[in-house]
């Protein structure tokens, strides 16, 4: 235990030193996150590269500590290969993240790089071959590679998506790493406990400069590094025999990041957006909208992660998976019931299920003449229904089959999704579709989709009809957005230190991605 404590303190001190150095050097290499007034809403340009400092601190101390304690020599060759693979994978993920921070990488390209790194780790011995939950043991066989890769990809992207406000990803990483260290000690994996504590120490040193208001960000290099390390160590710490993972514990530990990612994917798919699209409907965004306080939001998410982590640890200590399952289910129920998070995604899913159910309930020999109409307020409180109802009224009069409106205004904390569909059958050869990006003041604020069938009218007449509805729609939309901007200017800003108090002149009060 003394070795673990000394290693953690050493990693923290080295993390402090390296973070300060990287903060000064990063802007010279273009590693700076600049606000764009739409998605990135922090006040001033802020240094990136925190992940590089965390990686260097963790890898240096972990390597020295493993040899200093003599634990490296006592490990099997397979175990040594796994740890070397983890170090190599961590290096690669930091390089990919740093390139993304500097130059920008397309989502699919980044996902491909993550996939290759996950395969490398599997080749080096990181594997979920068997799953044990509620005393039941499931052998995955050939599916073990797929399940392991999906787990690692999920962990990497879950933390990456959660990195939206100052100090959040690093705080979550510290809590999860410490929980993993405790589970590793219980299961007798001392080397995993050492790595987890060292990583938590490096993150703690970085958090000194990342705590709100942050003067340096993790960047994708750091958030993906946390996801990779946590995802891998969660598997290795809960091993009970060769390749057998006590599933409830690692899932409980990662509940909050996984819940946020699942909700984001569900929300984007049900609203017709790309899964790579950005929005401000993550857990931390919801809490920031409610409390308008970075530190309170940070404390609440940390408390949630601590609760699920303790539940996972308790399930391992007592050998009872119900502890983890019931705790996580209760936490989810609280978030949804008090409308803190998850209620919007639940409403979207209910709307989609209702539409599918209505379609299946209609006999195939009958043509339903009813239209399906639904709307969900994703965020905010503005009455978007006013402009939406005008579109629906127009659609019912004309030969329109479907209308969708998707609004996303991050700066105004507003989001709205609505759809209307006529159930009558269409002649596919006569169908036309309009997908219109909605742009105001140079910013993309949403998308309007209209699907209809060509009538006997000329194309000019149909376009004229479309113009007659789009012109008042855009005017009304612009008026509501202007009112939103005025009301937002009157709202109090979250407390933050002045730029002069920060040594580099790089400051952020609300880092939102």
N, C-alpha and C positions, 0 to 999 in steps of 0.2 A: 504493500500500500504506500510505503514511503517513496518508492521509486515512481509510482504513478503520480503522486502529489508533486514531487520535484519536477517531473517531466511536464506536467500541466502548467506549472508556474513558469518554467523555462520557455515553453511555447507561447505563453501569454506575453512575457517580456519581449521575446523576439518579434512577436506579432506587432507589438506597440512600435518597436523601432523600425521595422520594415514598412509598416503602413505609413508612418510619417515620411519615410524616404520616397515611397511610391507616390504619395500625395504631391510631393514637390516635383517629381520627375515626370509623372504621367502626362501633364499638359504639353510638355515639350515634344512628345511623340503623338500628339493628337488624341490621346485618351481622355476626352472631355465629353460630358453629357450636357448638351445645351437645350434649354427649354424651347418648345415649339408653339406654345400657346394653345395646343389642342390636346395632345396625348401626354406630353411631358410638361407638367405644370409647375415644376419647381422654379424658384425665382431667378436663380443665376446659374451660369455654367459651373459645373462641379466635376472634379477629377474622378476618373474611373480607374480601375486597376486594383481595387481592393482584393480581388480574388487572387491576383498574382502574389501579393504580400502574404495572404493566408496560406497559400500553397507552399511558398518557400519556407515559411516558419514551421509549418506542420511537417513537411517532408524532412527538413533538417533535424529537428528535435526527435522525431519518431525513429529515424535511422540511427542516430547516436544512442538513443535510449534502448533500442532493441539489442544492440551490441553490448552496451554498458551493463545491462541487466543479465546478459548471457542467455536470454530467452531465444535469440535467433538460432543459436547452435542446437537448442533442444527441439526446434520445430522439425517436422518431417519435410522431405523435399517437396511434396505436394503443397504443403502449407506455405513454404517459402516461395514457391512459384506463384501461389495465389496473391501473396502480399506484393511481390515484384510486379505482377500484373496490375494490381490496384494502383501502385505508384505510377506505372506507365500510363494507365488509363487516366489517372488524375492529371498527369502532365499534358496529355493530348486534349483533354476536355478544357483545360485552361488555355491552351494555344487556340483552339477553335473559338472559345468565348472571347479571347482577346482580339482575334481577327474580326469577330462580329462587332465588338465594341468599337473598333477602329474604322472598319470599312463597311460593315453591314453585310450580313449573309442572308440569303433567302431562307424562309422557314423550312422548305423541303431539303435544301442543302445542309442546313444545320441538323435536321432530323436524321439524314443519312450519315453524317459524321457521328452522331450519338449512337446510331445503330451499329456502326463499325466498332466503336469503342466498347459497346456492350458485348459484342461478339468476342472481342479480344479478352475481356474479363471471363467470359464463359470458357474460352479456350484455356485460360490460365487456372481454371478450377472453381470459379464462382458458379454454383449451380444449385437449383432447387429441384432435387430428384424426387423427393417425397414430401408430402404435406400431412401434418398431423393437427387435427382440430377436433375438440370434444371427444378425445380418445379414439377417433377414427383416423386411420392412416391410408392415404391415397398415393399410389405409385404413379408418377407422371410418365415414366418411360420415355419414348421419343419426344414427348411434348415438353420435357424439362428445359430444353434449350429455348423454346419459344416463350415459355412462362417466365424464365429468368430474364430474358431480353426485355420482355414487356414490363416486368417489374422495374428493371433498371431505367428504362425509358420513362416510365411513369414517375419514378422518384426524381429523375433529373429535371423533367419539365414541370413537375408539381412545385418544386422550390423555385424554379425560374419564374413561374407565373405568380408566385406569392411575393416575389421581391418587388413591392410596389410603393412602400413608404420607408422612411428612414429607420434603419435598425431592425426591420422586421425579419428579413431572411437570416441575418446573422444571429438574432435572438432565438429564432426557431431552431436554427442549426445547433446552437449551444445546448438547448433543452433536449433535443432529440439525441445528440451525441452523448450527453451525460446519461440519458435513459438507456441507450445502447451499451454504454460502458458498464452500467449496473447489471444489465441482463447478461453481458459477457462474463462478468465476475461470478454470477450465480451459476452459469452453465460451464464455468471452468476454462474459458477462453481468455487467458491473461493478455496475450498479444493483441487481441481485438480491443480489450478494455484499454490498453495502453494507447493504441492508435486513436480511439474515440476520445479519450481524455486530452491527448495532445491536440487533436483537431479542435476540440471545444476551447482549449486554452488559446490557440491561435486566433479563433473567432472572437474570443473575449478581448484580446489585445486590439483587434481591428475595430471592435464595437466602440472603443473609446473615441474613435473619430467618426464613427458611423451613427452614433446615437443622435437622435434629433436635437437640434438641426445638424445634419451630417455635413462634413467637409470632404468626404470621399465616398464613392459608391462601390459596391461589390462588382457591378457590371455583370454581364452574362458569364464571364470567366469565373466569377465567384459564386453566383447562384447555381450554375450547373455543377460546379465543383462540390458544393454542399450536397446537392441532390445525389451525385454519384457516390460520394463517400457514405452518406447516410443510408442510401439504398443498399450498397454492398455490405456495410457493416451490420445493418439490420438482419440480413440473411445470415452472415457469419456468426453473429452473437447469439442467435436463437437456434443454432444447430443442435439437434439431439441425435447423435449418431451420424454416420456418413450421409450427407445430402438430405437429411430429414429436418425440415423446418417446422418449428412450432408456429403455425401461421397466425394465430390470433395476436400474438405479441407484436411482431413487426407491423402488422396492419394497424393495430391500436396506436402504436408510436407515431405512425405516419398518417393518422386519420385526418387531421386538419389540412395538410397540404393536398392529400388525395381528394378530399371532399371538395376543396376549392377548384381543383383541376377538373374533376368530373362535372361539377356544376357549370364551369366555363364551357366545356365541350358540349354539354347538353343544351345550354342556352344558345350557343352559336349555331348548332345544327338545327334546332327547332325554329330559329328565326331566319334560317337560310343563309347565314354568314359563313365565311370560311373559318375553319378552326384556328387559322393563323391570324385572324382578325383580332384587333385590340378593342377593349371596352373598359368601362369603369364600373363593373358590376361584381368584382371580386369581393371576398370577405372583408378585406381591409378598406376597400372603397365604400362599402355599405356602412361600416362602422365610422369612417371618417365623415360621411354624409350626415350621420346621426349625431355625432359628438363634436365634430369639427376640431378634433384634438389628436395630434399624432401620438403623443405619449400614452393617452388613455386607450387608444386603439391598439397600440403596441402591447400594453399591459394585458388587455383582454385576450388578444390572440395568444400571448405567452401563457396566460392562465389556462386557456383551452388546451394548448399543447401539453402543458404540465399535467393536466388532469388525465388526458388520454395516455400519456407516457407512464404515469403512475399505475394506471389500470393495466397497461401491458406488462409492466414489471410485476404487479401483483399476481397476474395470471400465471407468470412463470414461477414465482416464489411458491404460490399455493397450489400450482398444478390445476387451476380451474379457469378454463377459457371463458366461462360465463361472465367473469368479472370484467374482462376486456370488452366483450360484446355488449353487455348491458350498459356499461358506462358510456361507450361511444354512441349507442343508440339513444340514450337519455340526453346526451349533449346535443345530438342532431335534432331531437325533438324540441329541446329548449330553443335552439337557434331559429327553427321554423315557426314555433308557436309564438314567440315574441317578435317575429318578423325581423330578426337580425340578419338572417341569411338563409337562403334556400327556398323561401316562400315563392319567389318569382319563378324559379325553375320548376317548382311543383305546379304552379298555375299553367305554365307553358306546356308541361307534360300532360296535364289534365285536359287542356284545350286540344292537344293533338290526339289524345286517346278518344276524346269525345267525337272528333271528326272521323276517325277511323271506325269507331263503333257505329256512328250514324250511317257511314257508307256500307258497312257489312250488314247492317240491319235492314237495308233496302233490298227487296227481292230483285233478282237480276232481270225479271221480265217486266218490272215497273221502272219508270223513269221518275226520279224524285224531282219535284218542281220547287223544292225549298232551297233556300240559299243558306250557307253556313257562314256565320259572322262571329268573330271573336277578337278581343283586344286585351293586351296585358301591359300594365304600367311597369316597365322594367326598373325605373328609377325616377325620383322627383315627384312633383305634384301638379304640374301644369295640365290644363284641360285640352289635351291634344285631340280629344274626341270631337271637338267642334269642327276642325278641318277634316278629320277622318270621315265624319258623317256626311259631309258634302261630297266626298269621293264616292261613298257607298250609294248615296242618292242618285248620283250621275250614273253609276254602274248599273243600277237597277233599271234605269230608263233606256240605256243603250244596250247593244249586243255585246256586253262585257262578260267574260267568264270568271275572271279572277283579278283581285286587287290586293297588293301587299304594301304596307308602309312600315318601314324600319327606321327609327330615328335614334341617333346616338350623339349626344352633346356632352362630352366629358367635362368641359369647363363649367357648364351650367348644372352639372349633376342631374341630367335628364336623359331618360331613355324610354322609348315607347315602341310597341310592336302590335300591329293589327292586321288581320286578314279577312277577306270576304270572298266567297266562292259560290258561283251559281252551279247547281248540280246537273244542269242539262248537258246532254252529250254534244260534243263538238266534232266538226269535220276537220280532222287534223291537217288536211291539205290547205285549209282556208284560215288557219290560226296565225295571228301575229302577236308578237310580244315586245313590250317596251320596258326596258330597265333603265331608269333615269337616276343617276347619282344626284343627290340634292346638295348643292354647294352654296354657302353664304359667306361672304367676306373672305373668299379664298379657302375656306375650310369645308371639308366633307362632313356633313351632319346626318347623312342617312341615305336611304334609297327607296324609290317608288317603283313598283313593278305592276304592270297592267297587261293582262292577257285577254284577247278578244278574237272574235271570228269576223272575217271580212263579210260585209253586207253587199247589197247591190249598189250602195252609194259609191261614188268615185273616191279614189284615194285622197284627193284634195278635200272633199267634204268630211271624210273621217278625220283627217288631220285638223281640220277647222274645229270639229267637235271636241277633239282632244285639247286643242289650244284654249277653247272656251272654259274648260274645267281646270287646266293647269295654271292659267294666268291668275285667277283669284286664289287658287290653292297656294301658289308660291308667295303671293302678297300677304296672305294670312299667316303663312309660316314665318316669313321675314318679320312680321309685326310681333309675333309671339317671342321669337328669338331676341329681338331688340328689347322687349320688356324683361326677358330673362337676364340679359346683360346688365340692364339698369339695376335690377334687384340684387344681382350678385355684387355689384360695386358697393352697395350699401351694407352688405354683410360683413361682420368682423372677421378679420383674417386670423388663422391660427398663430399662436405666439411663437416667435423665433428671434434669435439673437440678431443684432445688426451686423452687417458685413464687416464693419471695422473691427469687430471683436474676433474675427477669424484670421489666422495668420496668413493664409494664402489668398484671401479675397474671394475664394470660391465657396459659395454657401447655398444651401437648399433648406427650405422649410417644409415643403410637402412634395416629396419625390414620388410621382405617380407614373407608372408605366402600364 
